Amino acid sequence: MSAPNTFAEPLWSAPELALATAGRLIGRPDGALTGVSIDSRTIGRGEVFFAIRGDVHDGHKFVGDALGRGASLAVVDEAHADEAAPFGPILIVKDVLDALVATGVAARARSRGKIVAVTGSVGKTSTKEALRLALAEDGPTHASAASHNNHWGVPLTLSRLPKSAAYGVFEIGMNHADEIRPLVKMVRPHVAMVTNVEPVHLASFPNVEGIADAKAEIFEGLVRGGHAVVNRDNPHYERLKAAAVAAGAAVWSFGEHVSADARLDRLALKDASSCVAASVLGEAVTFKIGAPGRHLVQNALGVLLAAKLAGADLALAALALAKFAPPAGRGRRLQLATGSGPLTVIDESYNANPASMRSALALLGQTPLPAGGRRIAALGDMLELGPQGAELHAKVSESVAAAGVDLVFAAGPLMRSLYDALPAARRGGWTESAAELQSILIDRVRGGDVLMVKGSNGSRMGPVVAALKARFSPPSAVDDTVAAG
């Protein structure tokens, strides 16, 4: 979980960190501190190890490992100070997670960079990555690693914000109300973007309007004079706009709507990319996105709008999007070698919800097939959908048909509703778990097929991709990647 500090200057000094956390130093680190980590397994030399207590492990058990691997300082609580002190320099605080938050707040306070925050039901991470690319063309840019978007991920990312960063990009997630509010008040963005509002995490909300209200919490943390960037084509646009106005933000929109501030004019969807002509705050711009999908085009409009509002050069930001590639598990395409020819696997195993499932199936339908090839979907349960779960899974059959998918392999009790809704010709097989699906898929796929694997992270579809790679190795990443948020 460590992300290297690629900036020239040190990240922290020990006295700065002690002041930020109201902590007490025992021992003196050698030199300045180069980074911040909460994972002893990946910690880098010169970094600070915060021994936070997680859902599974207590970081205090790994202080010795962290310092032994080259960490310069460990942040520990009073109860563990005596046992940690023999391993090396420590900073003693009342609560380690609170100290991490305090470090993040201090990093934000000293920053003179422009800060952009992103949330949304679908596409947060891919949008964050596109923003990172777009802004980095204009100046040194710091961004969230992976999907560090929760109560420890946001302060961790903030604590790594270098003094000299011209831009910072932060992903903020939620699965219940009042989760975004405290996080965005740490980040204090100049620009806050909501990609969309969809029926995700319905188990924690009475309706989709409640999800919209929770996403709108992001506007409450904007600095004075800040900008809200909202999807004009989303049915909850007016609700989000009203919340942004109530928070004192200037509201800007993106999409295909005629009144959008970043408006799509023309679009050419290619097999491995998309070519776009658009207008951003009245400025015409033509650009290419290095991955296919209409949903990526939509979010790219928001990215360019946010970049321009943050003060970046629009032309440079637009050129950078040609380098976009989806994050791992979110549409990365693999070419695997089988005895009967190459098998294309689209890895969408990181997460799933009804909106991203529609986008992923649409991209599968868009993917060209060689002669004799088949479009195959291997799908795991979409979780946290509440009482509507079975109905929403069955409805996926409409997207399957629209995409021209030849076979569906399904895993999990919720996906049984989809499987039963499919015509017999499209049923490849159903199993109770993703683990049971692995051998069936390996036996049934063949050269020329395009296989898309998708499911919520908790449905464990990632190991299905790993099993395919192990059986049909060696895999090689290909350039024409696809993404579905």
VEXDREN-2710 file (C-alpha; in Angstrom, 1 decimal):
% VEXDREN-2710
k/r/px/py/pz
1/MET/0.0/0.0/0.0
2/SER/3.0/2.2/-0.1
3/ALA/3.4/4.7/-3.0
4/PRO/6.8/6.1/-3.7
5/ASN/7.4/9.8/-3.4
6/THR/8.5/10.7/-6.9
7/PHE/9.0/14.4/-6.0
8/ALA/12.5/15.8/-5.4
9/GLU/12.0/17.1/-1.9
10/PRO/11.6/15.0/1.3
11/LEU/8.0/14.5/2.4
12/TRP/8.4/15.2/6.1
13/SER/11.0/15.8/8.8
14/ALA/10.5/14.0/12.1
15/PRO/9.9/17.3/14.0
16/GLU/7.2/18.3/11.5
17/LEU/5.5/15.0/11.9
18/ALA/5.7/15.3/15.7
19/LEU/4.2/18.7/15.6
20/ALA/1.4/17.7/13.2
21/THR/0.4/14.7/15.3
22/ALA/1.1/16.1/18.8
23/GLY/3.3/13.1/19.2
24/ARG/6.5/12.4/21.2
25/LEU/9.7/11.2/19.5
26/ILE/11.8/8.5/20.9
27/GLY/15.0/8.1/19.0
28/ARG/16.0/10.1/15.9
29/PRO/15.5/9.0/12.3
30/ASP/18.4/9.1/9.9
31/GLY/17.6/12.0/7.6
32/ALA/14.3/13.2/6.2
33/LEU/11.3/11.0/5.8
34/THR/10.6/10.0/2.2
35/GLY/7.1/8.6/2.4
36/VAL/4.2/7.3/4.4
37/SER/2.9/3.7/4.6
38/ILE/0.5/1.5/6.6
39/ASP/1.8/-1.8/5.1
40/SER/5.0/-3.3/6.4
41/ARG/5.2/-5.7/3.5
42/THR/5.7/-3.0/0.9
43/ILE/7.3/-0.2/2.9
44/GLY/10.2/1.7/1.3
45/ARG/13.5/2.8/2.8
46/GLY/13.1/6.1/4.6
47/GLU/9.4/5.9/5.0
48/VAL/7.2/6.4/8.0
49/PHE/5.2/3.3/9.2
50/PHE/1.8/4.1/10.8
51/ALA/0.8/1.1/12.9
52/ILE/-3.0/1.5/12.4
53/ARG/-5.4/-1.1/13.7
54/GLY/-7.3/-2.6/10.7
55/ASP/-10.3/-4.9/10.5
56/VAL/-8.0/-8.0/10.5
57/HIS/-4.6/-7.0/11.7
58/ASP/-3.1/-4.6/14.2
59/GLY/-0.1/-2.8/12.7
60/HIS/1.7/-2.8/16.0
61/LYS/2.5/-6.4/15.4
62/PHE/4.6/-5.4/12.4
63/VAL/6.6/-2.5/13.7
64/GLY/9.7/-4.6/13.9
65/ASP/9.2/-5.8/10.3
66/ALA/8.7/-2.3/9.0
67/LEU/11.8/-0.9/10.7
68/GLY/13.8/-3.9/9.6
69/ARG/12.8/-3.4/6.0
70/GLY/14.2/0.2/6.1
71/ALA/11.4/2.4/7.5
72/SER/12.9/5.4/9.3
73/LEU/10.2/5.8/11.9
74/ALA/7.2/4.0/13.3
75/VAL/4.1/5.8/14.6
76/VAL/2.7/3.8/17.6
77/ASP/0.2/4.4/20.4
78/GLU/1.2/4.6/24.1
79/ALA/0.1/1.1/24.9
80/HIS/2.6/-0.4/22.4
81/ALA/5.5/2.1/22.9
82/ASP/7.6/0.0/25.2
83/GLU/7.5/-3.1/23.0
84/ALA/8.1/-1.0/19.8
85/ALA/11.0/1.1/21.1
86/PRO/13.8/-1.5/20.8
87/PHE/13.2/-1.8/17.0
88/GLY/14.2/1.8/16.2
89/PRO/12.9/5.4/16.3
90/ILE/9.2/5.7/17.1
91/LEU/6.7/8.5/17.4
92/ILE/4.2/7.9/20.2
93/VAL/0.7/9.2/19.7
94/LYS/-2.7/8.8/21.5
95/ASP/-4.3/7.0/18.5
96/VAL/-2.5/6.0/15.3
97/LEU/-5.4/6.5/12.9
98/ASP/-6.1/9.9/14.4
99/ALA/-2.5/10.7/13.9
100/LEU/-2.6/9.7/10.3
101/VAL/-5.6/12.0/9.8
102/ALA/-3.8/14.8/11.5
103/THR/-0.8/14.2/9.2
104/GLY/-3.1/14.4/6.2
105/VAL/-4.7/17.6/7.4
106/ALA/-1.3/19.2/8.0
107/ALA/-0.2/18.2/4.5
108/ARG/-3.3/19.8/3.0
109/ALA/-2.8/22.9/5.1
110/ARG/0.8/23.5/3.8
111/SER/-0.1/22.7/0.1
112/ARG/-0.4/25.5/-2.4
113/GLY/-1.5/23.1/-5.2
114/LYS/-5.0/22.9/-6.8
115/ILE/-6.9/20.0/-5.4
116/VAL/-9.6/17.9/-7.3
117/ALA/-11.8/15.4/-5.6
118/VAL/-13.9/12.7/-7.4
119/THR/-16.8/10.6/-6.3
120/GLY/-19.6/8.7/-8.1
121/SER/-21.4/5.4/-8.2
122/VAL/-19.3/4.2/-11.2
123/GLY/-16.0/5.2/-12.7
124/LYS/-14.3/6.9/-9.7
125/THR/-10.9/5.2/-10.1
126/SER/-10.7/5.4/-13.9
127/THR/-11.7/9.1/-13.7
128/LYS/-9.1/9.7/-11.0
129/GLU/-6.4/8.1/-13.2
130/ALA/-7.5/10.1/-16.2
131/LEU/-7.3/13.3/-14.1
132/ARG/-3.8/12.3/-12.9
133/LEU/-2.7/12.0/-16.5
134/ALA/-4.4/15.2/-17.7
135/LEU/-3.0/17.4/-14.9
136/ALA/0.5/15.9/-14.9
137/GLU/1.0/17.4/-18.3
138/ASP/0.7/20.8/-16.7
139/GLY/2.6/20.4/-13.5
140/PRO/3.7/17.9/-10.8
141/THR/0.7/15.9/-9.8
142/HIS/-0.1/13.7/-6.8
143/ALA/-3.0/11.3/-6.8
144/SER/-4.6/8.5/-4.8
145/ALA/-2.9/5.1/-5.2
146/ALA/-5.2/2.2/-6.3
147/SER/-8.7/2.8/-4.7
148/HIS/-7.6/4.5/-1.5
149/ASN/-10.9/6.3/-1.0
150/ASN/-12.1/5.4/2.5
151/HIS/-11.5/6.5/6.1
152/TRP/-7.9/5.4/6.1
153/GLY/-7.2/5.7/2.3
154/VAL/-8.0/9.4/2.1
155/PRO/-5.8/10.5/5.0
156/LEU/-3.1/8.2/3.8
157/THR/-3.1/9.8/0.4
158/LEU/-3.3/13.3/1.9
159/SER/-0.3/12.5/4.2
160/ARG/1.7/11.7/1.0
161/LEU/0.9/15.1/-0.7
162/PRO/4.3/16.7/-1.4
163/LYS/4.7/20.4/-0.7
164/SER/5.6/21.2/-4.3
165/ALA/2.7/19.4/-6.0
166/ALA/0.9/21.7/-8.4
167/TYR/-2.1/19.4/-8.4
168/GLY/-3.6/16.8/-6.1
169/VAL/-6.3/14.3/-7.2
170/PHE/-8.3/12.4/-4.5
171/GLU/-10.9/9.7/-5.0
172/ILE/-13.6/9.6/-2.3
173/GLY/-15.9/6.6/-1.9
174/MET/-18.8/5.7/0.3
175/ASN/-21.3/2.9/1.0
176/HIS/-23.5/4.8/3.5
177/ALA/-24.6/8.4/4.3
178/ASP/-22.3/10.7/6.2
179/GLU/-19.1/8.9/5.0
180/ILE/-18.0/11.4/2.3
181/ARG/-18.6/14.5/4.5
182/PRO/-15.7/14.0/7.0
183/LEU/-13.3/12.9/4.2
184/VAL/-13.9/15.8/1.9
185/LYS/-13.5/18.2/4.8
186/MET/-9.9/16.9/5.1
187/VAL/-9.3/17.2/1.4
188/ARG/-10.8/20.7/0.9
189/PRO/-10.8/20.5/-2.9
190/HIS/-11.0/23.4/-5.3
191/VAL/-12.9/21.3/-7.7
192/ALA/-15.3/18.4/-6.8
193/MET/-16.7/16.1/-9.4
194/VAL/-19.5/13.6/-9.3
195/THR/-19.3/11.1/-12.2
196/ASN/-22.8/9.8/-11.9
197/VAL/-25.4/8.4/-9.5
198/GLU/-26.6/4.8/-10.0
199/PRO/-28.4/2.1/-7.9
200/VAL/-25.3/1.0/-6.0
201/HIS/-25.1/0.2/-2.3
202/LEU/-28.9/0.1/-2.2
203/ALA/-28.6/-2.1/0.9
204/SER/-27.7/1.0/2.8
205/PHE/-30.2/3.5/1.3
206/PRO/-34.0/3.6/0.9
207/ASN/-33.7/4.7/-2.7
208/VAL/-31.4/6.1/-5.4
209/GLU/-32.2/9.7/-4.3
210/GLY/-30.6/8.9/-1.0
211/ILE/-27.4/7.8/-2.9
212/ALA/-27.5/11.1/-4.7
213/ASP/-27.7/13.0/-1.4
214/ALA/-24.7/11.1/0.0
215/LYS/-22.6/11.7/-3.1
216/ALA/-23.5/15.4/-2.9
217/GLU/-21.8/15.6/0.5
218/ILE/-18.6/16.1/-1.6
219/PHE/-19.6/19.7/-2.3
220/GLU/-19.7/20.6/1.4
221/GLY/-15.9/20.4/1.6
222/LEU/-15.1/22.7/-1.3
223/VAL/-12.9/25.7/-0.5
224/ARG/-14.6/29.2/-0.8
225/GLY/-15.2/29.9/-4.5
226/GLY/-14.9/26.2/-5.4
227/HIS/-16.3/24.5/-8.4
228/ALA/-18.8/21.6/-8.6
229/VAL/-18.6/19.4/-11.7
230/VAL/-21.8/17.3/-12.3
231/ASN/-22.9/14.9/-15.0
232/ARG/-25.6/16.8/-17.0
233/ASP/-27.1/13.6/-18.5
234/ASN/-27.6/11.8/-15.2
235/PRO/-31.3/11.8/-14.0
236/HIS/-30.2/13.2/-10.6
237/TYR/-28.4/16.3/-12.1
238/GLU/-30.9/18.8/-10.7
239/ARG/-30.7/17.3/-7.2
240/LEU/-26.9/17.4/-7.3
241/LYS/-26.9/20.9/-8.6
242/ALA/-29.2/22.1/-5.9
243/ALA/-26.9/20.6/-3.2
244/ALA/-23.9/22.2/-4.8
245/VAL/-25.6/25.6/-4.9
246/ALA/-26.6/25.2/-1.3
247/ALA/-22.9/24.6/-0.4
248/GLY/-21.9/27.8/-2.1
249/ALA/-20.3/26.2/-5.2
250/ALA/-20.2/27.4/-8.8
251/VAL/-21.9/24.5/-10.8
252/TRP/-20.6/23.3/-14.1
253/SER/-21.8/20.3/-16.1
254/PHE/-20.6/17.7/-18.7
255/GLY/-22.3/15.4/-21.1
256/GLU/-24.2/15.3/-24.3
257/HIS/-26.9/17.7/-23.1
258/VAL/-27.1/20.8/-25.3
259/SER/-26.5/23.0/-22.2
260/ALA/-23.5/21.1/-20.8
261/ASP/-20.5/23.2/-20.2
262/ALA/-18.3/20.4/-21.5
263/ARG/-20.4/19.1/-24.4
264/LEU/-19.9/16.1/-26.6
265/ASP/-20.1/17.2/-30.3
266/ARG/-18.9/14.1/-32.2
267/LEU/-17.8/10.7/-31.3
268/ALA/-16.2/7.7/-33.1
269/LEU/-16.0/4.6/-31.0
270/LYS/-13.1/2.4/-32.1
271/ASP/-12.1/-1.2/-31.1
272/ALA/-9.3/0.0/-28.9
273/SER/-10.0/3.7/-28.4
274/SER/-12.4/6.5/-28.8
275/CYS/-12.0/9.7/-30.9
276/VAL/-13.9/12.8/-29.6
277/ALA/-14.8/16.3/-30.6
278/ALA/-16.1/18.4/-27.8
279/SER/-16.6/22.0/-26.5
280/VAL/-15.2/22.7/-23.0
281/LEU/-16.3/26.1/-21.6
282/GLY/-16.6/27.3/-25.2
283/GLU/-13.2/26.0/-26.3
284/ALA/-13.3/23.4/-29.1
285/VAL/-11.1/20.4/-28.4
286/THR/-10.5/17.2/-30.3
287/PHE/-8.9/14.3/-28.5
288/LYS/-8.4/10.5/-28.3
289/ILE/-9.0/8.3/-25.3
290/GLY/-6.6/5.3/-25.2
291/ALA/-9.4/2.8/-24.3
292/PRO/-12.9/2.2/-25.8
293/GLY/-16.3/2.8/-24.3
294/ARG/-18.9/5.5/-24.3
295/HIS/-18.9/5.8/-20.6
296/LEU/-15.2/6.7/-20.7
297/VAL/-16.0/9.5/-23.2
298/GLN/-18.6/10.8/-20.8
299/ASN/-16.2/10.9/-17.9
300/ALA/-13.4/12.3/-20.0
301/LEU/-15.5/15.4/-20.7
302/GLY/-15.8/15.9/-16.9
303/VAL/-12.0/15.3/-16.6
304/LEU/-11.2/18.1/-19.1
305/LEU/-13.7/20.4/-17.5
306/ALA/-12.3/19.8/-14.0
307/ALA/-8.7/20.2/-15.3
308/LYS/-9.6/23.6/-16.9
309/LEU/-11.4/24.8/-13.8
310/ALA/-8.3/23.9/-11.8
311/GLY/-6.2/26.1/-14.1
312/ALA/-4.5/23.5/-16.3
313/ASP/-3.8/23.8/-20.0
314/LEU/-6.8/22.2/-21.8
315/ALA/-4.9/21.2/-24.9
316/LEU/-2.2/19.4/-22.9
317/ALA/-4.8/17.7/-20.7
318/ALA/-6.7/16.5/-23.8
319/LEU/-3.5/15.1/-25.4
320/ALA/-2.7/13.2/-22.3
321/LEU/-5.9/11.1/-22.5
322/ALA/-4.5/9.1/-25.4
323/LYS/-2.2/7.5/-22.8
324/PHE/-5.1/6.3/-20.6
325/ALA/-5.2/2.6/-19.7
326/PRO/-7.7/1.1/-17.2
327/PRO/-6.5/0.2/-13.7
328/ALA/-6.0/-3.5/-12.9
329/GLY/-9.3/-5.4/-12.7
330/ARG/-11.2/-2.7/-14.4
331/GLY/-11.0/-3.6/-18.0
332/ARG/-7.4/-4.6/-18.6
333/ARG/-7.2/-6.9/-21.6
334/LEU/-5.1/-10.1/-21.7
335/GLN/-4.1/-12.2/-24.6
336/LEU/-3.8/-15.9/-23.5
337/ALA/-2.4/-18.8/-25.4
338/THR/-4.6/-21.9/-25.8
339/GLY/-4.0/-25.0/-27.9
340/SER/-6.5/-23.8/-30.4
341/GLY/-5.3/-20.2/-30.7
342/PRO/-5.4/-16.9/-28.7
343/LEU/-8.0/-16.3/-26.1
344/THR/-8.8/-12.6/-25.2
345/VAL/-9.7/-12.1/-21.5
346/ILE/-11.2/-8.7/-20.4
347/ASP/-10.5/-8.5/-16.7
348/GLU/-13.4/-6.6/-15.0
349/SER/-13.1/-8.6/-11.8
350/TYR/-12.5/-5.7/-9.3
351/ASN/-16.1/-4.7/-8.9
352/ALA/-19.6/-4.6/-10.3
353/ASN/-22.9/-2.9/-10.1
354/PRO/-25.8/-2.6/-12.5
355/ALA/-24.4/0.4/-14.3
356/SER/-20.9/-0.9/-14.7
357/MET/-22.2/-4.2/-15.8
358/ARG/-24.2/-2.6/-18.6
359/SER/-21.1/-0.7/-19.7
360/ALA/-18.9/-3.8/-19.6
361/LEU/-21.3/-5.9/-21.6
362/ALA/-21.7/-3.2/-24.1
363/LEU/-17.9/-3.2/-24.6
364/LEU/-17.9/-7.0/-24.9
365/GLY/-20.5/-6.6/-27.7
366/GLN/-18.3/-3.9/-29.4
367/THR/-15.2/-6.1/-29.4
368/PRO/-14.4/-7.7/-32.8
369/LEU/-14.3/-11.5/-33.1
370/PRO/-12.2/-13.6/-35.3
371/ALA/-13.9/-16.3/-37.4
372/GLY/-15.4/-18.9/-35.1
373/GLY/-14.9/-16.8/-32.0
374/ARG/-17.6/-16.3/-29.3
375/ARG/-18.4/-13.5/-26.9
376/ILE/-18.5/-15.0/-23.4
377/ALA/-19.4/-13.4/-20.1
378/ALA/-18.4/-14.9/-16.8
379/LEU/-20.3/-13.0/-14.1
380/GLY/-20.2/-13.0/-10.3
381/ASP/-22.8/-11.5/-7.9
382/MET/-23.3/-7.8/-7.7
383/LEU/-23.3/-7.2/-4.0
384/GLU/-24.9/-4.5/-1.6
385/LEU/-28.1/-4.2/-3.8
386/GLY/-30.5/-4.8/-1.0
387/PRO/-34.0/-6.3/-1.6
388/GLN/-33.8/-5.4/-5.3
389/GLY/-30.8/-7.6/-5.8
390/ALA/-32.5/-10.6/-7.5
391/GLU/-34.5/-8.3/-9.8
392/LEU/-31.5/-6.2/-10.8
393/HIS/-29.5/-9.3/-11.6
394/ALA/-32.3/-10.7/-13.8
395/LYS/-32.5/-7.4/-15.7
396/VAL/-28.9/-7.9/-16.8
397/SER/-30.3/-10.4/-19.3
398/GLU/-31.4/-7.3/-21.4
399/SER/-27.8/-6.1/-21.6
400/VAL/-26.6/-9.6/-22.5
401/ALA/-29.0/-9.8/-25.4
402/ALA/-28.2/-6.2/-26.6
403/ALA/-24.5/-7.0/-26.6
404/GLY/-25.0/-10.2/-28.6
405/VAL/-23.2/-12.3/-25.9
406/ASP/-23.1/-16.0/-27.0
407/LEU/-22.6/-17.7/-23.6
408/VAL/-23.0/-16.6/-20.0
409/PHE/-21.3/-18.5/-17.1
410/ALA/-22.6/-17.3/-13.8
411/ALA/-21.5/-17.8/-10.2
412/GLY/-23.3/-17.0/-7.0
413/PRO/-26.8/-17.1/-5.6
414/LEU/-27.8/-13.7/-7.0
415/MET/-26.5/-14.5/-10.4
416/ARG/-28.9/-17.5/-10.5
417/SER/-31.6/-14.9/-11.2
418/LEU/-29.8/-13.8/-14.3
419/TYR/-29.0/-17.3/-15.4
420/ASP/-32.7/-18.3/-15.1
421/ALA/-33.7/-15.3/-17.1
422/LEU/-31.5/-16.3/-20.1
423/PRO/-32.6/-18.4/-23.0
424/ALA/-31.2/-21.9/-22.9
425/ALA/-28.9/-21.2/-25.9
426/ARG/-27.0/-18.6/-23.9
427/ARG/-26.6/-20.6/-20.7
428/GLY/-23.0/-21.8/-20.3
429/GLY/-23.2/-22.9/-16.7
430/TRP/-24.0/-21.8/-13.2
431/THR/-22.2/-22.6/-10.0
432/GLU/-22.7/-21.6/-6.3
433/SER/-19.3/-20.0/-6.1
434/ALA/-16.7/-18.4/-8.3
435/ALA/-14.2/-21.0/-7.3
436/GLU/-16.4/-23.8/-8.7
437/LEU/-16.6/-21.9/-12.0
438/GLN/-12.9/-21.9/-12.7
439/SER/-12.6/-25.5/-14.1
440/ILE/-15.8/-25.2/-16.1
441/LEU/-14.5/-22.1/-17.9
442/ILE/-11.1/-23.5/-18.5
443/ASP/-12.7/-26.6/-20.2
444/ARG/-15.2/-24.6/-22.3
445/VAL/-13.2/-21.6/-23.7
446/ARG/-11.2/-21.9/-26.9
447/GLY/-9.0/-19.9/-29.2
448/GLY/-10.8/-17.0/-30.9
449/ASP/-13.2/-16.4/-27.9
450/VAL/-13.4/-13.1/-26.1
451/LEU/-14.2/-13.7/-22.4
452/MET/-15.2/-10.9/-20.1
453/VAL/-14.9/-11.7/-16.3
454/LYS/-16.8/-9.4/-13.9
455/GLY/-18.3/-9.3/-10.4
456/SER/-18.2/-7.5/-7.2
457/ASN/-14.9/-7.8/-5.4
458/GLY/-16.6/-9.9/-2.7
459/SER/-17.8/-12.4/-5.3
460/ARG/-14.2/-13.4/-5.8
461/MET/-14.0/-13.3/-9.6
462/GLY/-10.4/-12.1/-9.5
463/PRO/-9.1/-15.7/-8.8
464/VAL/-11.0/-16.8/-11.9
465/VAL/-8.8/-14.5/-14.0
466/ALA/-5.7/-15.8/-12.2
467/ALA/-6.7/-19.4/-12.9
468/LEU/-7.1/-18.7/-16.6
469/LYS/-3.7/-17.0/-16.7
470/ALA/-2.1/-19.9/-14.9
471/ARG/-3.7/-22.5/-17.2
472/PHE/-3.1/-20.6/-20.5
473/SER/0.2/-19.0/-19.7
474/PRO/2.2/-17.1/-20.6
475/PRO/-0.2/-14.1/-20.9
476/SER/0.8/-10.8/-22.3
477/ALA/-0.9/-7.4/-21.8
478/VAL/-2.1/-5.9/-25.0
479/ASP/-2.3/-2.2/-25.9
480/ASP/-5.9/-2.1/-26.9
481/THR/-7.4/-2.1/-23.4
482/VAL/-11.0/-1.7/-22.4
483/ALA/-12.5/-0.3/-19.3
484/ALA/-15.9/-0.2/-17.7
485/GLY/-15.5/2.0/-14.7
END
